[in-house]
């Protein structure tokens, strides 16, 4: 709020230095400023402090001829109030010890603000002023300046807090003003990290650090709606300063705010959480090939996704582990892709089959597979029975090794597949796909027949059991077959 003060003063200036204080009382939220002093020379003799004190420098006999009053006006309501008038009695100076006109017991300020510590005394001769902070002499320079009315501190810091002593003295005596200044940090909230880019299905963690208070009230908001602990939301920390969200969905993206409240003070900070489709994607991969025994083989899968996918390898559905005849290595490119290599130093017939690389992260799964044929007598590895889920797709792989062979065909109950639109047989690699599995039609025994020579074939059978639909949410899965 803004207060305005007028003084009914006029006249000529004469020499003499005296100080007079007029206290202005009123609403604690009002600020006092000087107005209506049109003559420059007049304004230079009158000073109104932030505490509402009026000082007159170089007092003249004529200054005692007028009435003084203050008028206040409320900044918001416009309401004005006028004090009663007062007279100034001017007399000739007499030798005297200093007596305090204006001082302070304590002051509070926010860091970065300016603060005035009043210290003014009457006395003749004019007293000298000396400032101490925490019982040590205060160097009056830079941010600390001695003024007509006391001590001015610019751009206050928490380290400025402490006990201040103003010593006033002349040859007839001394006086002191002792007060305490407390500089408080503004209430401030800061969320980290500042940039959050993640993917659907991932975990996001935010932390809100607070300065300026130790026992504040802290709340989290997402897109303007308050967040409470729940199934996928955790709020931890002594003051609830940590926000952890699991299994993010697309609607979880947006503006996240940390609101802090302490008494009448408040502060907030926000960050934007961007959720991308981080489902793994195959950028490039190996292709089907035919090799001879003892020939080296190198297979590669280049995948991107957020968070970084984990890549695993299988051969005819059996996991490939590090060691033995297979070596697996991995690197992360400058673009943030994961590149995995599977190397065979000296291939054998048993190394033939369908190789699959699987990239998995919290956003989904992508599969890629292709057949590697090693020349030698053709045969079929034993196949394991399969359990399929009704309503979903399933794949059956004929585990053929050796090369060449003439054809790979699938049968169910002696019927050549496919015999409906939901069945797809990939003869080049021996994979059978069953879409939208149905128990009544798709459950049963399936036989893979490999024609090794024009008049010679070999076969293996596998049983498919179909179970009812699962009600658990499924992870997005893609399979690429070559």
C-alpha positions in Angstrom: 0.0 0.0 0.0 1.2 3.6 -0.7 0.9 6.4 1.8 1.5 10.1 0.9 2.6 12.8 3.3 2.3 16.6 2.9 3.8 19.2 5.1 2.4 22.8 5.3 5.8 24.5 5.1 7.2 27.6 3.4 9.7 30.4 3.9 13.3 31.3 3.4 16.2 29.2 4.4 18.8 30.2 7.0 21.8 28.3 8.3 21.7 26.1 11.4 21.5 22.3 11.6 19.0 20.6 13.7 16.9 17.5 13.3 13.3 17.0 14.2 11.3 13.8 14.0 7.6 13.5 13.3 6.2 10.0 13.8 3.4 8.9 11.5 1.2 6.1 12.8 -1.3 4.1 10.9 -2.0 0.8 9.1 1.1 -1.4 9.3 0.9 -2.1 5.5 1.2 1.5 4.5 4.3 3.0 3.0 5.2 6.7 3.5 6.5 8.9 0.7 6.9 12.7 0.3 4.8 14.7 -2.0 3.7 18.3 -2.7 7.1 19.7 -2.0 7.5 21.6 -5.2 10.6 23.7 -4.4 13.8 21.8 -5.0 15.6 23.5 -2.1 12.7 22.7 0.2 12.6 19.0 -0.7 16.3 18.7 -0.1 15.8 19.6 3.6 13.0 17.2 4.3 13.4 13.4 4.4 10.8 10.8 5.1 12.1 7.3 6.0 10.6 3.9 5.3 9.5 3.8 8.9 7.4 7.0 8.5 9.7 9.4 10.3 10.0 13.0 9.0 13.4 14.6 9.3 14.1 18.3 8.8 17.7 19.3 8.1 19.1 22.8 8.7 16.2 23.9 10.9 15.3 27.6 10.6 13.4 29.9 12.9 10.7 30.2 10.2 10.1 26.4 10.4 8.4 27.0 13.8 5.7 29.2 12.3 3.8 26.5 10.5 1.6 23.5 11.3 2.7 20.0 10.3 0.4 17.2 9.5 0.5 14.0 7.4 -2.1 12.6 5.1 -2.2 8.9 4.2 -3.9 7.2 1.2 -4.5 3.5 0.9 -3.0 2.1 -2.3 -5.9 -0.2 -3.1 -9.0 1.3 -1.6 -8.0 5.0 -2.1 -9.1 5.8 1.5 -7.4 8.8 2.9 -6.7 9.8 6.5 -5.3 13.0 8.0 -3.5 13.4 11.3 -3.9 16.2 13.7 -1.5 19.1 13.2 1.6 19.7 15.2 3.9 22.7 15.8 7.7 22.8 15.8 9.3 24.8 18.5 12.7 26.2 17.4 15.2 27.3 20.1 18.9 28.1 20.1 21.2 25.2 20.5 22.6 24.3 23.9 25.4 21.9 24.8 24.0 18.4 25.6 24.8 14.7 25.5 23.2 12.7 22.7 19.7 11.5 23.3 18.1 8.9 20.9 15.3 10.2 18.7 14.8 7.1 16.5 16.1 3.6 16.9 15.0 -0.1 16.5 14.8 -3.3 18.4 14.5 -5.7 15.6 14.0 -5.7 11.8 13.0 -8.5 9.4 13.9 -8.5 5.7 13.8 -10.9 2.7 17.1 -11.6 1.0 17.7 -9.3 -1.9 15.7 -6.4 -0.4 17.0 -3.2 1.0 16.6 -2.4 4.7 17.1 0.7 6.8 18.2 0.5 10.5 17.3 3.8 12.0 19.6 5.5 14.4 19.2 9.3 15.0 20.0 11.3 18.1 19.8 14.9 19.3 22.8 16.5 20.9 25.2 19.5 20.7 27.7 19.5 19.3 26.5 17.2 16.5 27.2 13.6 17.7 29.4 11.1 15.8 28.0 7.7 14.8 29.7 4.3 14.8 28.2 1.0 13.8 29.1 -2.5 15.0 27.8 -5.9 13.8 28.1 -8.8 16.3 30.4 -6.6 18.4 32.8 -6.0 15.5 33.2 -2.6 13.8 31.2 -2.5 10.5 32.9 -1.3 7.4 30.6 1.3 5.8 31.1 0.7 2.1 29.6 -1.2 -0.8 26.2 -2.5 0.3 26.5 -0.8 3.7 26.0 2.9 3.7 25.6 5.4 6.5 22.7 7.8 5.9 21.2 10.8 7.5 18.8 8.6 9.3 20.9 5.6 10.2 22.3 2.6 8.3 21.1 1.4 4.8 21.9 -2.1 3.6 21.3 -2.9 -0.1 20.6 -6.4 -1.5 20.5 -8.1 1.9 21.9 -11.5 2.4 21.2 -14.2 5.1 24.7 -13.5 6.3 23.7 -9.9 7.2 21.6 -11.3 10.0 22.9 -10.5 13.5 23.1 -7.9 16.3 23.7 -4.3 15.3 24.9 -1.6 17.6 24.8 2.2 16.8 27.1 4.1 19.1 26.4 7.9 19.3 28.8 10.2 21.1 30.0 13.7 21.6 32.1 15.4 24.3 29.2 15.4 26.7 28.2 11.8 26.6 27.2 8.7 24.6 24.1 6.8 23.7 23.4 3.5 22.0 20.8 1.8 19.8 20.9 -2.0 19.9 18.8 -4.0 17.6 18.7 -7.3 15.7 18.3 -7.9 12.0 17.0 -11.2 10.6 17.3 -11.7 6.8 15.3 -14.6 5.5 15.7 -16.4 2.3 12.6 -16.0 0.0 10.5 -19.2 -0.2 11.6 -20.9 -3.4 10.8 -24.3 -5.0 12.9 -26.0 -7.6 12.0 -29.2 -9.4 14.7 -31.5 -10.8 15.4 -32.8 -13.3 14.6 -29.7 -15.4 13.9 -31.6 -18.6 12.0 -34.9 -18.5 11.6 -36.9 -21.7 10.6 -40.5 -21.2 8.4 -43.1 -22.8 5.1 -44.8 -22.2 5.4 -47.6 -19.6 8.5 -46.1 -18.0 9.1 -44.7 -14.5 9.5 -41.0 -13.9 10.9 -39.5 -10.7 10.8 -35.8 -9.7 12.3 -34.0 -6.7 11.3 -30.6 -5.3 13.9 -28.8 -3.3 12.8 -25.9 -1.1 14.8 -23.0 0.4 13.5 -20.4 2.8 11.6 -22.7 5.1 12.1 -26.0 6.9 8.6 -27.0 7.8 6.6 -26.0 4.8 3.5 -27.6 3.3 4.2 -29.2 -0.1 1.8 -30.5 -2.8 2.2 -32.0 -6.2 0.0 -31.2 -9.2 -0.3 -32.6 -12.7 -2.0 -30.5 -15.4 -3.6 -28.4 -12.6 -5.0 -31.5 -10.7 -3.6 -32.4 -7.3 -1.7 -35.7 -7.1 -2.3 -38.1 -4.3 -0.5 -41.4 -3.6 -2.1 -44.3 -5.5 -1.5 -47.4 -7.5 1.1 -45.9 -9.8 2.0 -42.8 -7.8 4.3 -42.6 -4.8 5.1 -39.5 -2.8 8.0 -39.9 -0.4 10.3 -37.8 1.8 9.9 -36.0 5.1 8.1 -33.1 3.4 6.7 -35.1 0.5 9.4 -33.7 -1.8 9.8 -36.8 -4.0 7.3 -37.8 -6.6 7.7 -41.3 -8.2 5.4 -42.5 -11.0 5.5 -46.1 -12.4 4.2 -47.4 -15.7 3.5 -44.1 -17.2 0.6 -43.9 -19.7 0.2 -41.3 -22.5 -2.2 -39.2 -20.4 0.4 -38.8 -17.7 2.4 -36.4 -19.8 2.1 -32.7 -19.2 3.0 -30.0 -16.7 4.0 -31.1 -13.2 4.0 -28.5 -10.4 5.4 -28.4 -6.9 3.5 -25.9 -4.7 5.0 -24.8 -1.4 3.2 -22.9 1.4 4.5 -21.5 4.6 2.2 -19.1 6.6 1.3 -16.4 4.1 4.2 -17.2 1.7 4.0 -19.5 -1.2 6.2 -20.6 -4.1 5.9 -23.0 -7.0 7.9 -24.5 -9.8 7.0 -26.7 -12.8 8.5 -28.9 -15.4 7.1 -30.4 -18.6 7.1 -34.2 -18.8 7.1 -35.4 -22.4 6.2 -39.0 -23.0 7.3 -40.5 -26.3 6.3 -43.8 -28.0 9.4 -45.6 -26.8 8.3 -49.0 -28.1 11.4 -50.7 -29.5 11.8 -50.6 -33.3 14.1 -52.6 -35.5 16.3 -50.2 -37.5 18.3 -52.9 -39.3 19.0 -56.6 -38.9 20.5 -59.7 -40.4 18.8 -61.6 -43.3 18.4 -65.2 -44.3 21.5 -66.8 -45.6 23.2 -70.2 -46.5 26.6 -70.9 -45.2 29.0 -73.9 -45.3 30.3 -75.8 -42.3 33.3 -74.1 -40.5 32.3 -70.7 -42.1 32.1 -67.8 -39.7 28.7 -66.1 -39.2 27.8 -62.7 -37.8 24.3 -61.6 -37.1 23.3 -58.1 -36.1 20.2 -56.3 -34.6 20.1 -52.5 -34.5 17.2 -51.3 -32.2 16.0 -48.0 -30.9 13.6 -47.4 -28.0 13.1 -45.5 -24.8 14.2 -46.5 -22.3 17.1 -48.4 -23.9 15.9 -51.9 -24.8 17.4 -55.1 -23.6 18.2 -57.5 -26.5 18.2 -61.3 -26.2 18.8 -64.1 -28.7 17.2 -67.4 -29.4 17.8 -70.3 -31.8 14.7 -72.2 -32.7 13.0 -70.8 -29.5 15.9 -71.9 -27.2 17.8 -69.1 -25.4 21.3 -68.5 -26.6 23.6 -67.8 -23.7 27.1 -66.3 -23.8 29.8 -68.9 -24.2 30.0 -72.1 -26.2 30.1 -71.6 -29.9 28.2 -68.3 -29.8 29.5 -64.9 -28.7 27.2 -62.0 -28.0 28.3 -58.4 -27.8 26.5 -55.1 -27.6 27.1 -51.4 -28.1 25.2 -48.1 -27.9 25.5 -45.8 -30.9 25.8 -42.0 -30.8 22.2 -41.8 -31.9 21.2 -43.8 -28.8 20.4 -47.1 -30.6 21.3 -50.5 -29.1 23.3 -52.7 -31.5 23.7 -56.4 -30.6 25.9 -58.9 -32.4 25.8 -62.7 -32.3 29.0 -64.2 -33.8 29.7 -67.9 -34.6 33.4 -68.4 -35.4 33.0 -71.9 -37.0 29.5 -72.9 -37.9 28.2 -76.4 -37.7 25.0 -78.0 -39.0 23.6 -77.8 -35.5 24.0 -74.0 -35.7 21.4 -73.8 -38.4 17.8 -72.8 -37.7 15.6 -69.7 -37.0 17.5 -67.0 -35.1 15.5 -64.4 -33.3 16.5 -61.2 -31.6 14.1 -59.8 -29.0 14.2 -56.2 -27.9 12.3 -55.4 -24.7 11.7 -52.4 -22.6 8.9 -51.0 -20.4 7.1 -49.6 -23.4 6.8 -52.9 -25.4 8.6 -55.7 -27.2 9.7 -56.2 -30.8 10.9 -59.5 -32.3 12.9 -60.1 -35.5 13.8 -63.5 -36.9 15.4 -65.1 -40.0 16.7 -68.5 -40.9 20.4 -69.3 -41.1 21.0 -72.5 -43.1 24.2 -74.5 -42.7 24.9 -77.0 -45.4 24.5 -80.6 -44.3 22.0 -83.5 -43.8 18.5 -82.1 -43.1 16.6 -83.1 -39.9 14.2 -81.6 -37.4 15.0 -80.9 -33.8 12.5 -82.2 -31.2 9.7 -79.6 -30.7 8.1 -78.6 -27.4 4.3 -78.5 -26.9 2.8 -75.0 -27.0 0.1 -73.2 -24.9 -1.8 -70.5 -26.8 -4.1 -67.8 -25.5 -7.6 -67.6 -27.1 -8.0 -64.4 -29.1 -4.3 -63.8 -29.5 -1.8 -64.7 -32.2 0.7 -67.6 -31.8 3.6 -68.9 -33.8 4.9 -72.5 -34.3 8.4 -73.0 -35.6 9.5 -76.1 -37.4 13.0 -76.6 -36.0 14.8 -77.6 -39.2 18.5 -77.9 -39.4 20.7 -78.9 -42.4 20.5 -77.7 -46.0 19.4 -78.1 -48.7 15.8 -79.4 -48.3 13.0 -79.2 -50.8 10.1 -77.9 -48.8 8.6 -77.4 -45.3 4.9 -78.0 -45.0 2.5 -78.0 -42.0 -0.5 -80.4 -41.4 -3.2 -80.6 -38.8 -5.1 -83.8 -38.6 -3.6 -84.8 -42.0 -5.0 -81.6 -43.6 -2.4 -79.4 -45.3 -2.3 -75.9 -43.9 -3.4 -73.2 -44.4 -7.1 -74.1 -44.8 -8.5 -70.9 -43.4 -7.7 -67.1 -43.5 -6.3 -67.2 -40.0 -3.4 -69.5 -40.9 -0.2 -68.4 -42.6 2.6 -70.9 -43.4 6.0 -69.4 -44.2 7.6 -72.1 -46.2 11.0 -70.4 -46.5 11.7 -70.6 -42.8 9.2 -73.2 -41.5 7.1 -70.8 -39.3 3.3 -71.3 -38.9 1.2 -68.3 -37.7 -2.2 -68.7 -36.1 -4.1 -65.5 -35.8 -6.9 -64.8 -33.3 -6.6 -68.3 -31.9 -9.8 -70.2 -31.3 -10.0 -73.2 -29.0 -12.5 -75.2 -31.0 -10.6 -74.9 -34.3 -6.9 -74.5 -33.4 -6.3 -76.8 -30.5 -4.8 -80.1 -31.4 -1.7 -81.7 -33.0 0.4 -80.0 -35.7 2.9 -81.8 -37.8 5.9 -80.3 -39.7 7.0 -82.3 -42.7 10.3 -81.5 -44.4 11.0 -83.0 -47.8 14.7 -83.8 -47.6 14.9 -85.5 -51.0 12.3 -86.1 -53.7 11.3 -89.4 -52.2 12.5 -88.8 -48.6 10.9 -86.7 -45.9 11.1 -86.3 -42.1 8.6 -84.9 -39.7 8.0 -83.8 -36.1 4.7 -83.1 -34.3 3.8 -80.6 -31.6 0.6 -80.2 -29.6 -1.1 -76.8 -29.1 -3.3 -76.3 -26.1 -5.6 -73.2 -26.1 -6.5 -71.5 -22.9 -9.2 -68.9 -22.2 -8.5 -65.1 -22.8 -6.2 -63.5 -20.3 -7.5 -60.3 -18.7 -4.1 -58.9 -17.8 -3.0 -55.9 -19.9 -0.7 -57.1 -22.7 2.6 -55.6 -23.6 2.7 -54.3 -27.2 4.6 -56.9 -29.3 5.7 -56.9 -32.9 7.3 -59.8 -34.8 9.1 -59.3 -38.1 9.8 -62.5 -40.1 12.0 -62.9 -43.1 
